């Protein structure tokens, strides 16, 4: 059985519920002294990905996958860069298509199941660099992409990839999407929808015959957005087909390297099916840690520049604990 008791004791007293634990760090947390070197690589379908590197001359590399409408500049990404660099590990944060400050070339944007772009990133690293050990981590959507990639590869995963750790991860995408229908989660729904609509408007400038902007303005919920835009742009029938087709838990049983999943019990964006208890009980390679507190990508530690989850990821990946 690989379900463990969490060491996280909780946030400062002023973050007294899961929403505050989620929103305050997202809006106000700043990480300084991180400088990237950007590399642009082609994708097999004629698009590109922007990879942001922070190198310390290591034989070990951490690859970070960011969350929905995030990029390499998000506080959690820069914190992992800073923390792992301080431990003598190179870090690469790859930006999903249209993220990182530059719109991509094809109609395809990105989504929770876009493990093919993580695969392109890993393949590029293996071709161009000579690392002895590679670790994968992902936050929220990036965690789902990471889990799906690991399961898709299974026993064919490159041997240099040793361990993985993800947190605040929607292991079951439908269950996570359903949380955005709650009135208490209207803030998250409106924030994500606003950013994604802006992306679709930018995409309409490239492909005016492909995007119905009048329909876009009438969209008020994620079921509609994902049915009329995400699904259509990425080859799915509708929102439900999209959610069930790409959900990470379909591939997680095939993961073959030690992998840590950290999901807080009070995460407002994770439904019950996002906690893979039954799978963790059956597969020792999967470690599930469910702190009572933490919110979504929160896990604040009073007086510490880094969050508990960031320290925990480093401990698991580098020390095997």
N, C-alpha and C positions, 0 to 999 in steps of 0.2 A: 504494500500500500504506500502511495507516494503523496499523501495529503498531510501537510505539516502545519503545526501551530505557528502562527506569525509572531515575529518579534516586535512588530510595530505597536507602540504604546499609545499612539494618537497624536493629533495636532495640538498647537497652542489653543488655549481656552476660547479665544475669540473666534476660532473656526469651529462653531458648535454644531454644524450639521453638514451633510454631504454636499449640499449645494454651495455653501461657503468654501468648503474644502476644495471644490472644483473651480469656482469662478475667481476667487481672489488670486491664487497663483497664476491662473491663465491671463488675467488682466494686468497684474502688477509685478510679477516676478521678473527680475532682470539678471542675466548672466553676462559678465564682462570678460574681456581679455581672451576672446576666441577669434582667431583669424583663419579664414579658409583660403585654400587654393582651389579654384574651380576648374573642372575638366568637363567638356561636353563630349558625349559619346553617341554614336548612331544606334538606333534600334533596328531590328530586322525588317520592320514595316515602313522604313523611311522616315521615322521621326527621330527625336533625340531625347537624351536624359542629361540633366546637369548633376554632376557629382561634386560634392564639396569635401575636400580633404583637409585634415589637420594631422601633420606628420611629425613624429619625434624620432624617427629612425629606428623603428621597432621591427622585430620579426613577427609580431602579433598585430592583428587588425580587428577592430570592431566595426561592423556595418550596421548603421542605424536606419530604420524605416519610420518615417514620421506619421502623424495622425491626419485625420480629415481636414482639409484646407490648411494644413500646416506646411512647414518647409524646414530647411536647415537652420533658420534663424529662430525657431521656437525655443522657448526657455529650456524645455526638457531635452532637446537635441543638443544645445550648446552646453548644458550642464553635463551630459554624458561625455561630450567631447573633452571638456575640461577635466572631469574626474578621471577618465581613462588615460588621457595624456599624462596626467600627474602620476599615473601608475606605470608609465613607460609603454603605453599601447597606442599605436596609430588608430585614427578614427576616420571613417568615411560616412557621411550622411548623404544619401541619394535623395533627390527631389523627384516626386512623382510628376508626370506630365502636367504641364500648366502651372506647377508650383515652383517656388523659388525665384519668382520675378520675371519669368519669360513664358509667354504663351507657346504651346507646342504647335506642330505643323499639321497634324492629321485631325480628323474629326474625333478620334478617340481621346478621351481625357484620362481619367483614372478612376479606380473604385477599390472596394475592400478586397476584391479577388484578383487584383492586378499583380499577381505573383510573377507573371512573365517579365515585367520590368525589373523586379528584384533578380530574377534569373539572368537577365541581360547584364545587370550590374555585377553580379558574382562572376559571370563568365568573363567579363572584361578584366576584373581584378586578377583572376587566375591566369589569364593570357598575358597580362602586362606586368604583373608583380610576382614576387617570389616569397610569399609569407609562409611561415611554418605552421601558424595556427590562426584560424579565423573564427570569430564569434558573431552571432547575429542577435540583434535586439530590435524590438518594435514597440511602439507606443500607440494604444488605441487601434485605429485602422491599420497602422503599420505592424502592429502585433498580429492582426488577422492575416495580413499579407505574408508575414514571416511564417506563421503556423501552416498556412496553405502551401507555401513553397517547400517547407520541410517534409510535409506529408506527400506532396507530389513526387518529390525526389526519392523518398524512402531510402532503400538500400543503395540507390545510385547517387546519393548526396556526395559531393566531393569530400574526400577523406580529410582534407585540411580544415573543414568546418567541424569544430569540436563540440560546441555547446551553443545553446540559445536561451534567451530569457525575454519574456514579453510582459507588459502590464497594462491594466485598464483596457483589456482586449475583448471585443465583441466576438467571442468564439462562435456564437450562433447569431448570425446577422439579422434574421427575422425578429428574434427576441429583443435585440438591441433597437432595431428600427421601431418596434412597437412602443418603446418607452417614450419616443418623441411625440406620441399622441396624448400623453398625460398633460393635463393643464399645468402641473407643477414644473414641467420641462419646456414650457413655451419659450423661455429665454434661449435655450439651446437650439430648438427648432428654428426660431426666427434668425438666430445668428448664423447657423449653418446654411439655411436657405438663402439668406441675403448674399453670402459669399459665393455660393454655388450659382445663383442666378447671374451674378456679375461675370462669372466664368463663361456661362452660356451666352451672354450678350457679346463677350469678346470673341467667342467661337462663331457667332452669327456674322461678325464682320468678315471672317475668313470664308464662311460657307453660308451665304445668305439664303440659298435655296433649300438648305437642310434644316434650318432652325425657324420655328414659328414663334416669333417674339410676342405676338398677341396672346398666344396660349401661355407662354411663360409668365406673363404679367398676371394671368388668372390663377396661377398655381399658388396654393396656400398651405400645402402639406407635403410630406415626403412621399407618400404613396403616389400622388399625382406627379411630383417631380421625377421620381424614379421610373414611373411608367412611361411618361411622355418624353423624357430626356435621357436619363441614365440608361434605361433599357434599350431604347431605340438607337442610341449612339453606339452601344456595345453589344448588340445582337441578342438581346433577351426579349421575351414575349411581353412582360410587364414587370411591375415592382416585385410581386411575389416570386415570379420565376427568377428574377435577378437575385433576390435575397437567398432563396434556397439553393440556387445553382452555385454560388460562389462562397457560401458559408464555410468558414474554416473547419468546423467540427466534422465535416465530411471527410477531410483528409487527415485529421489529427491522429486517428488510430494507426496510421502508417509511419508516424515519426519514429526515427531510429536513433537519434542522439539525445543526450540528457537535455531536457527543456523545462524551464521554469515558467509557470503562468501565475502572475500575481493579479488578483481581482478583488478589490475591496467589497465587502458585503454591502456597504452603504453607497456604492457607486450608482448615481441616478440614471446612468445611461446603459446599464447592463440589466437585462432580464434574467429570470431564473435559469434559463438554458445556457447562459454564458458562463456558468460555473461547472466545468466538466468533471464532477465528482466521480461518477460511475467509471469514466474512462481512466481517471487517475488511480482509482482503486485497483484497476486491472493491469495497468501498465506502469512498471517501476521507472521507466525512462522519463515519464511525465511527472513533474512535481507541481502540485497545486497548492498555492498559499493564499488564504482568504482572510486578510486582516478585517477586523470589524469596522475600522475607520480608514479614511484615505480619499473618499470621493473618487472622481474621475481625473486621473493624472495629478492628484494632489500629493498626499503623503508628506506633508510639511513636517519638518523637525525644527523645533524652536532653537534659534541661535545657530543654525547650520546652513551653510550656503547650498548644500545639496539635500535632496529629499531622501527619505528612508528607502523608497523604491530604487532610486539611483544607486545608493550604497548596496542595496540587496542584489541588484543586477550585477554589480561589479564583484561582489563576494561569490555569487554563484558561478559566474563565468570564469573568473580568474583563479578562484580557490576551490571550486567544486563543492561549495557548501550551501 
